[in-house]
Amino acid sequence: RPLGYAIVGLGMYGLGVIIPQFANCAHSRLAAVVSGDPAKARRVAAEHGLPESAIYSYETFDRIRDNPDVDIVYVCLPNSMHAEYVIRAARAGKHVMCEKPMAVSAAECVRMIAACKAANRKLMIGYRCHFEPFNLEAMRLARSGAAGRIRYVRSEHGFIQGDPSKWRLRRALSGGGSLMDMGIYALQAARYMTGEEPVAVQALESTDRTDPRFHEVEDQIDWQLLFPSGAVAGCKSMYSANQNHIIAVGDKGRIELEPATRYDGNHLWTGRDGREHETTSPPPGPGRTQFAGQLDHLAECIASGREPIVSGEEGLRDLRIIEAIYRSAREGRRIEL
Ligand code: NAD
């Protein structure tokens, strides 16, 4: 049977993006909802034919242990709540999908991984680009040497934040500003386009602290990553301009995505030196959509006993680098990783 997911947090992403995607899944289905808003939870449950017993609040969440319909808990809450709900889900005997960023510190990630290991449950991070056809094709082209030896990657990700009261702009809930939200896409891109792990980072932050949106978290942050091959990535995230771009340049050509990591409408260009750049249509991804591919991947990993391609360890790697980026910006110096 398809595995049952409980969605924790019925916000923009959990309710607006993920729940409708079960219609595109082959191995996954919606089995429960967890919400602080009983009326919303009842409405969503009714719309999806779920019984009253499939509705949980944050207080009754641990009773999910007794619900055999739920195999996986998908945590779609503000960042600072990820660790608590992943650990409670594992202790309730459920496998876990956790949204990005995995947590607000590497120390939390370590505890989340340990809790899932102790419960013998799988832990996957919602890095949807690993199931998105354009990004998958860009990774394949980079690995196959289509652009030659990759010399540098650039990736910029940002959008314009509006309402200063949003949890994304409250450090206690977000753990940080644009880097924690969109910057993680640029960081991921630097790692998956080079296929390497960075050995050093240097960062620079620019934030107008008189702007009410940015009293607690950063707006613009730029960082460079040095990779063992000598390739360098220049990355940027921001909350004051729209940008969504990845380019990998090698000694024989380039691979470029723009927009790069949207829910849909991404584009891929490739160019060999001396020739016009061509748009490339990738082969289909593993699912009908990137979200369905991601949801079904964890279900298939549970059925087959494999580790997810974007495991808790992958989320931890990013948080370790993010902490070094913040430290480099703060201390104004290069940090060795
Ligand atoms: P959102 O604000 O729309 O939803 C958050 C949900 O958490 C809401 O239902 C809210 O009621 C609930 N919540 C519980 N306690 C809360 C508290 N103390 N403060 C605020 N909200 C609280 O946010 P979102 O955009 O759905 O983001 C949720 C998570 O999903 C974040 O970790 C975010 O980074 C991630 N996300 C991922 C993607 C992606 O493409 N993978 C896209 C958007 C969001």
Residues whose N, C-alpha, C, O or C-beta is under 5 A from the ligand:
A	BS01	NAD	G9 L10 G11 M12 Y13 G14 C76 L77 P78 N79 E99 K100 P101 G126 W167
